[in-house]
């Protein structure tokens, strides 16, 4: 069994964190295309839910 370096672990964690974030955004109905990476931020999520409030 080969040893995994700390840098490899950190890269894997960052990749999985981003993938989970994008999946969460898709589940909430927010566009996650590569053409608009800056659009998918906290402000966009907050704005979506502010519009839903009665």
N, C-alpha and C positions, 0 to 999 in steps of 0.2 A: 504494500500500500504506500503510495507516495504522499509526502507531506505537502500540505497546501500552505502557501505563504500568506502572511497577513495582508499584503497588497491584493492578492487574489480574492481573499475573503471580503475585503472592503469593496472591491470592484463588483463582486457578485451581489453583495448587499445593496449597493447603489442601483444596480440593474433591476433587482427584484423590487426595490422600493418604488422606482419609477414605473415599473410595469403594474404594480398594485395601485398606484395613484391614478394611472391612466384608465385602468379597469373600473375603478371607483367613479371616475368622472363619466365614463361611458354609461355606467348604470344609472347615473343621475341625469342622463340625457344631454350632457355637454359635449360638444364636438371636440375630438381629440386628434384631428388630422395633423400631420407634420407641417402643413402649410401655416398653421396658426398656433405655435407653441406658447407664445406670450399671452394669447387670449385666454388660455386655460389656467387662470390663477385664482387666488383666493377671492379677489374682488368679483370675478365672474360668478363664482359659486354663491357668494353673498347676495349679489344682485338678483340671481335666479330665485332665491328663496324670499327675498323682500317683495318680489312681484306676486308671490303666492299668498301672502298674508291678506286677510280680509280687511 
